């Protein structure tokens, strides 16, 4: 994909990822330009009337009762951007800010905001120049949109505040615009408000989290299969007919993935050998049920994201019949809920993953593996502290699973008396996804070592492919104790980059 064309509708999750992460160029369609111009005519006609219209000729929020005279309206729009650009804390990641900007441009181009075509074009020009406004971690309550983050973006549009250039250097935004031949925008009626009033930050982070989790859930199915092999477990619990009688789609998909990875393994089915056991532990046997529930949560979250991508989120909005009406579509509850749901599912996947790792390391439960998978137990500690690290990550995941959307705090002199906290839900989900990647990477590190220690039995072809690719990527195998942190970092990079999935799919076919 070389260009994303923004029309009045039809922006997809793939478009968001292409612009946010891939730096793909943005263009406005002729349809969008026409819709922008038509909506602007309506706003200008209303601005010329003596009757006050919210967002056009009034103040905002709790100050909406004041009618603003024509000579003060440009100042009003500048002031709302400057005053709302009140974020604090660390800088938000470049990909998040690009998603935020792109999604605001998507709504602007819907023709429901009343913004001039020239303003939309400048937004596209800034994205295409690789200029990224400095946005701070704190400032959004997820209601009336992601106000502070979007205000920092609008400030760059005006040539004010700070921004990051394509080389990563932070400079005054006016200097960066000038260096790329971009004229700052002089905002007019309604435009300042229209640039601030959306769920774009939380939605962008939802779209990116879903993309990352899609890879992570496949990776977790692979590592669960490797652990099952290493523990000499049975793959009979993965039979399609067993999952068909409890027809949760995600459960069936996870079981099918694990079964595909285990095809041809000589390590499975030994649960009745030297130390007979009727059933494998829950962390092994119930892996598809837990990962599958998370997958079904993702399916619901994608539905919400797709609906939000099809939405024009602003207040007030310009309707085709010429009305400009106030509404509450900026409330982030739909997005906030699924962001929290995903954090809960991710925490549980991390929890069951850690339990399998612990089982691999415990000589009393690992069915013949050396203690802590150590080379010379006692002299060597093996992977003892790798599991500590994994446990610490799981504990953090549980704290991150506490819902942000169950909270609310009043603002704007009680005008905005119920808020979604969706931005906060999105920020903690990003951390949860990072942590889950590390948790899965540690299981990969332990499970591949354990499989290689099962001499005399041949792992599944897909397992062999995963182990070979991991070793080629610098993920070390069995041996005496060594500086472990770099090995775990290599495993993390291997999982994070999707390389574990890439390694097995030529053998298994595409995983679900």
C-alpha positions in Angstrom: 0.0 0.0 0.0 1.5 3.3 -1.1 -1.4 5.7 -0.6 -4.5 5.8 1.6 -7.3 7.8 0.0 -9.6 9.3 2.6 -13.2 9.7 1.5 -16.4 10.4 3.4 -16.6 6.8 4.6 -14.7 3.6 4.3 -11.5 4.0 6.4 -10.4 0.5 7.5 -8.2 -0.8 10.3 -5.6 -1.6 7.6 -5.6 2.0 6.6 -4.9 3.1 10.2 -2.0 0.7 10.5 -0.6 1.7 7.2 -0.5 5.4 8.1 0.4 5.0 11.8 3.1 2.4 11.5 4.0 2.3 7.8 4.1 6.0 7.1 1.9 5.6 4.1 0.9 8.8 2.2 -2.6 10.2 2.7 -4.7 11.9 0.0 -8.2 13.4 0.1 -10.7 12.1 -2.4 -12.7 14.4 -4.6 -15.8 13.2 -2.8 -14.4 14.3 0.5 -13.4 17.7 -0.8 -16.9 18.3 -2.1 -18.5 17.1 1.2 -16.1 19.4 3.2 -17.1 22.4 1.0 -20.8 21.7 1.3 -20.7 21.4 5.1 -18.6 24.6 5.3 -21.3 26.5 3.4 -23.8 25.5 6.0 -21.6 26.6 8.9 -20.8 30.0 7.3 -24.5 30.6 6.7 -25.3 29.9 10.3 -22.4 32.0 11.4 -23.9 35.0 9.6 -27.2 34.7 11.5 -27.8 36.6 14.7 -29.1 33.5 16.5 -26.4 31.7 18.5 -25.4 28.2 17.4 -23.3 26.0 19.7 -19.7 25.6 18.5 -20.2 28.2 15.8 -21.0 31.4 17.6 -20.9 30.4 21.3 -18.5 29.4 23.9 -17.9 25.7 24.8 -18.9 23.2 27.5 -20.0 25.0 30.6 -19.3 28.4 28.8 -21.7 27.6 26.0 -24.2 30.2 27.2 -22.1 33.1 25.9 -22.8 34.4 22.4 -19.5 35.3 20.6 -19.5 38.3 18.3 -18.0 37.8 14.8 -14.8 39.8 15.4 -13.9 37.4 18.3 -14.6 34.1 16.7 -11.2 33.4 15.2 -9.7 34.2 18.6 -12.2 31.8 20.2 -11.1 29.0 18.0 -7.4 29.7 18.6 -8.1 29.9 22.3 -9.9 26.6 22.6 -6.9 24.8 21.0 -4.3 26.6 23.2 -6.2 26.2 26.4 -7.1 22.6 25.8 -3.5 21.7 24.9 -2.9 21.0 28.6 -1.4 17.5 28.6 1.3 16.5 31.0 3.7 13.5 31.4 5.8 11.5 29.0 5.5 11.9 25.2 3.0 9.5 23.5 4.5 7.1 20.9 4.8 8.4 17.3 2.5 5.7 15.9 -0.3 6.6 18.4 -0.1 10.3 17.4 -0.2 9.4 13.7 -3.2 7.2 14.2 -4.8 10.0 16.3 -4.2 12.6 13.5 -5.3 10.3 10.7 -8.6 9.3 12.4 -9.4 12.9 13.1 -8.8 13.6 9.4 -11.2 10.7 8.7 -14.0 12.3 10.6 -13.3 15.8 9.2 -13.6 14.4 5.7 -17.0 12.9 6.5 -18.6 16.2 5.7 -20.3 16.4 9.1 -17.8 18.8 10.9 -18.0 22.0 8.9 -14.2 22.3 8.5 -12.8 23.9 5.3 -11.2 21.7 2.7 -7.9 23.7 3.2 -7.7 22.7 6.8 -8.2 19.0 6.0 -5.5 19.2 3.3 -3.1 20.8 5.8 -3.7 17.9 8.2 -2.9 15.5 5.3 0.2 17.5 4.5 1.5 17.3 8.0 1.1 13.5 8.1 2.8 13.2 4.7 5.7 15.3 5.9 6.3 13.0 8.8 5.7 15.8 11.3 4.4 14.4 14.6 2.9 16.7 17.3 4.2 16.2 20.8 1.3 14.7 22.7 1.5 13.9 26.4 0.4 10.8 28.4 -2.2 12.5 30.6 -5.0 14.9 29.6 -7.9 12.9 28.2 -10.9 11.7 30.1 -12.3 10.0 27.0 -15.3 12.2 26.8 -15.9 15.2 24.6 -13.3 13.1 22.8 -9.6 12.8 23.5 -9.5 16.6 24.1 -6.0 17.3 25.3 -4.2 14.9 22.9 -6.2 16.2 19.9 -5.5 19.8 21.0 -1.8 19.3 20.9 -2.2 18.0 17.3 -4.4 21.0 16.4 -1.7 23.3 17.9 0.8 22.0 15.4 -1.7 22.7 12.6 -1.7 26.3 13.8 2.1 26.3 13.8 2.4 26.5 17.6 3.8 24.1 20.3 6.4 21.5 19.7 6.5 18.6 17.2 8.8 15.8 16.1 10.3 16.0 12.7 10.8 13.0 10.4 14.4 12.7 11.8 13.0 12.3 15.3 14.2 15.7 16.5 11.7 17.8 18.5 11.5 21.4 17.3 9.0 24.3 17.4 6.1 23.3 15.1 6.2 26.5 13.2 9.8 25.8 12.2 8.9 22.3 11.0 6.0 23.5 9.0 8.1 26.2 7.3 10.8 23.7 6.5 8.3 21.6 4.6 6.5 24.5 2.9 3.3 24.1 4.9 1.3 27.2 5.8 -0.1 27.3 9.4 -3.9 27.3 9.5 -5.9 30.3 10.8 -8.9 28.6 12.3 -12.4 29.9 11.7 -15.9 29.3 13.1 -16.3 25.7 14.6 -12.9 24.5 13.3 -11.1 24.5 16.6 -13.8 22.6 18.2 -14.1 20.1 15.3 -10.4 19.3 15.6 -10.7 18.3 19.2 -13.9 16.4 19.6 -13.3 12.7 18.9 -12.4 9.3 20.2 -9.5 9.1 17.8 -6.7 8.4 20.3 -8.4 5.5 22.0 -9.7 4.1 18.7 -6.2 4.2 17.1 -4.7 2.4 20.1 -7.5 -0.2 19.9 -6.8 -0.9 16.2 -3.1 -1.3 16.9 -3.7 -3.5 19.9 -6.0 -5.8 18.0 -3.3 -6.2 15.3 -0.7 -7.0 17.9 -2.9 -9.4 19.8 -3.8 -11.3 16.6 -0.2 -12.3 16.3 0.2 -12.8 20.0 -2.7 -15.2 20.3 -1.3 -17.3 17.4 2.1 -17.2 19.1 0.6 -18.3 22.4 -1.1 -21.3 20.7 2.3 -22.3 19.4 4.1 -22.0 22.7 1.2 -23.9 24.4 1.7 -26.7 21.9 5.5 -26.7 22.6 4.8 -27.0 26.3 2.4 -29.8 25.8 5.0 -31.7 23.8 7.7 -31.0 26.4 5.4 -32.3 29.2 4.6 -35.5 27.2 1.0 -34.5 27.2 -1.8 -35.8 25.1 -3.2 -34.0 22.0 -6.4 -36.0 22.2 -8.0 -33.1 24.1 -7.6 -31.0 20.9 -9.8 -33.2 18.7 -12.2 -31.1 16.6 -15.2 -33.2 17.7 -14.6 -32.3 21.3 -14.6 -28.6 20.6 -17.6 -28.9 18.2 -19.8 -29.7 21.2 -18.9 -26.4 22.9 -19.0 -24.3 19.8 -17.2 -21.1 20.8 -15.3 -20.1 17.6 -12.2 -18.9 19.3 -11.8 -22.1 21.3 -12.1 -24.2 18.1 -9.5 -22.0 16.4 -7.0 -22.3 19.2 -7.4 -26.0 19.4 -7.0 -26.4 15.6 -3.8 -24.2 15.8 -2.3 -26.4 18.5 -3.2 -29.6 16.7 -1.6 -28.3 13.5 1.6 -27.5 15.4 1.7 -30.9 17.1 1.0 -33.0 13.9 3.6 -35.7 13.6 5.0 -35.3 17.1 6.5 -38.4 18.8 6.4 -36.6 22.2 2.6 -36.5 22.6 0.5 -39.3 24.1 3.0 -40.5 26.7 0.9 -39.5 29.6 0.3 -43.2 30.4 4.0 -44.2 30.4 6.3 -44.3 33.4 4.2 -41.9 35.6 0.7 -42.5 34.4 -1.8 -39.6 34.7 -5.4 -39.6 33.6 -5.4 -36.0 32.5 -3.0 -33.1 31.9 -3.1 -30.1 34.2 -5.6 -27.3 33.4 -2.9 -25.0 32.1 -2.2 -27.5 29.3 -5.6 -29.2 28.8 -7.6 -25.9 28.9 -5.3 -23.8 26.8 -7.8 -23.6 23.9 -10.6 -22.7 26.2 -8.7 -19.7 27.7 -7.0 -18.5 24.6 -10.3 -19.1 22.7 -12.3 -16.9 25.0 -9.7 -14.1 24.4 -10.1 -14.6 20.7 -13.8 -14.2 20.9 -13.3 -11.0 23.0 -11.1 -9.8 20.1 -13.9 -10.5 17.6 -16.3 -8.3 19.6 -13.6 -5.6 19.9 -13.1 -5.6 16.2 -16.9 -5.2 15.7 -16.8 -2.1 17.9 -13.7 -0.8 16.2 -15.2 -1.2 12.7 -18.3 0.7 13.8 -16.3 3.5 15.3 -14.2 3.6 12.1 -17.4 4.1 10.2 -18.5 6.9 12.5 -18.3 10.7 12.3 -17.6 11.7 15.9 -18.0 15.4 16.6 -20.2 17.8 18.5 -22.1 19.6 17.1 -22.5 17.8 13.7 -23.6 19.2 10.4 -26.5 17.1 8.9 -27.3 16.9 5.2 -30.5 18.8 5.7 -28.5 21.8 6.9 -29.1 21.5 10.6 -26.2 21.8 13.0 -27.1 19.6 16.0 -25.5 18.9 19.4 -25.2 15.2 20.4 -23.2 12.9 22.7 -21.4 10.8 20.1 -18.1 11.8 21.5 -18.6 9.7 24.6 -16.0 6.9 24.5 -17.9 4.2 26.4 -18.1 1.7 23.5 -14.4 1.8 22.8 -13.4 2.0 26.5 -15.3 -1.1 27.4 -13.6 -3.3 24.8 -10.2 -1.9 25.6 -10.8 -3.1 29.2 -12.2 -6.4 28.1 -9.0 -7.0 26.1 -6.8 -6.2 29.0 -8.7 -8.7 31.1 -8.4 -11.4 28.4 -4.7 -10.6 28.0 -4.1 -10.9 31.7 -5.7 -14.3 31.8 -3.7 -15.6 28.8 -0.5 -14.3 30.5 -1.5 -16.1 33.7 -2.1 -19.5 32.1 1.1 -19.2 30.1 3.1 -18.6 33.2 1.6 -21.7 34.8 2.9 -23.9 32.0 6.3 -22.4 32.3 6.4 -23.1 36.0 5.3 -26.7 35.3 8.2 -27.1 32.9 10.7 -26.0 35.5 9.4 -28.1 38.5 10.9 -31.6 38.5 8.0 -32.9 40.5 5.5 -32.0 37.7 7.6 -31.9 34.5 7.7 -35.7 34.0 11.4 -36.3 33.8 12.8 -32.9 32.9 15.8 -31.6 34.9 15.0 -29.1 37.7 14.6 -25.6 36.2 15.8 -27.1 32.9 19.3 -26.6 34.3 22.4 -28.2 32.8 23.8 -29.3 36.1 21.1 -28.5 38.7 22.6 -27.1 41.9 25.7 -25.7 40.1 23.3 -24.2 37.5 20.1 -22.4 38.3 18.7 -22.8 34.8 15.6 -20.8 34.1 14.5 -20.3 37.7 14.7 -16.5 37.6 13.2 -16.3 34.1 10.1 -17.6 35.7 10.3 -15.0 38.4 10.4 -12.3 35.7 7.4 -13.9 34.0 5.5 -14.0 37.3 6.3 -10.3 37.9 4.9 -9.5 34.5 1.8 -11.6 35.2 1.2 -9.7 38.5 1.5 -6.4 36.6 -1.0 -7.7 34.0 -3.5 -8.4 36.8 -3.3 -4.8 38.0 -3.6 -3.5 34.4 -6.8 -5.6 34.1 -8.6 -3.4 36.6 -11.1 -1.6 34.3 -10.6 2.1 33.7 -14.1 2.4 32.2 -15.8 1.6 35.5 -14.5 4.9 36.8 -15.7 8.4 36.0 -14.7 11.8 37.3 -16.8 15.0 36.8 -15.3 17.9 34.8 -16.2 21.3 33.2 -18.2 22.6 36.2 -20.3 19.4 36.1 -21.4 19.9 32.5 -19.3 16.9 31.6 -20.4 14.9 34.7 -19.8 11.4 33.3 -16.7 10.4 31.3 -15.5 7.1 29.8 -11.7 7.1 30.7 -11.2 5.4 27.4 -7.8 6.9 26.8 -6.6 5.5 30.1 -8.0 2.1 29.2 -6.1 2.3 25.9 -2.8 3.4 27.5 -2.9 0.5 30.0 -3.8 -2.0 27.3 -0.7 -1.0 25.3 1.4 -1.8 28.4 -0.5 -5.1 28.8 0.2 -6.1 25.2 3.9 -5.4 25.7 3.9 -7.5 28.9 2.0 -10.3 27.3 4.6 -10.4 24.5 7.4 -10.9 27.1 5.4 -13.6 28.9 4.9 -15.6 25.7 8.5 -15.1 24.9 9.6 -16.6 28.2 7.4 -19.7 27.6 8.9 -20.0 24.2 12.4 -19.9 25.7 11.5 -22.5 28.3 9.5 -24.8 26.1 12.0 -25.0 23.2 14.7 -25.8 25.7 12.6 -28.5 27.3 11.7 -30.1 23.9 15.3 -30.3 23.0 16.1 -32.0 26.3 13.6 -34.8 25.4 16.2 -36.9 23.6 15.2 -40.0 21.8 11.8 -38.7 20.6 11.3 -36.5 17.6 9.3 -33.3 18.0 6.6 -32.3 15.5 7.9 -30.8 12.2 6.3 -27.5 13.1 8.0 -27.5 16.5 11.3 -28.3 14.8 10.8 -25.3 12.5 10.0 -23.0 15.5 13.1 -24.2 17.4 15.4 -23.8 14.4 14.1 -20.3 13.6 14.4 -19.2 17.3 18.0 -20.5 17.4 18.9 -18.7 14.2 17.4 -15.5 15.8 19.7 -15.7 18.8 17.4 -17.5 21.2 19.9 -19.9 22.9 19.2 -23.6 23.6 20.1 -25.9 26.5 23.5 -25.5 28.2 25.3 -24.1 31.3 24.1 -20.9 33.0 24.7 -17.8 31.0 23.8 -14.1 31.1 20.1 -14.7 30.6 18.7 -11.2 29.9 20.0 -10.9 26.3 18.6 -14.4 25.5 15.2 -13.3 26.8 15.4 -10.1 24.8 16.1 -12.1 21.7 13.0 -14.3 22.4 10.9 -11.2 22.9 12.0 -9.7 19.6 11.3 -13.0 17.9 7.8 -13.1 19.2 7.1 -9.4 18.9 8.1 -9.3 15.2 5.8 -12.2 14.4 8.7 -14.5 13.5 7.4 -17.4 15.6 4.2 -17.5 13.5 6.2 -17.0 10.3 8.4 -20.0 11.2 5.6 -22.5 11.7 3.1 -21.5 9.1 5.0 -23.0 6.1 4.6 -26.3 7.9 1.1 -26.0 9.4 -0.5 -23.7 6.8 -2.0 -20.4 7.9 -3.0 -20.4 11.5 -6.5 -19.1 12.5 
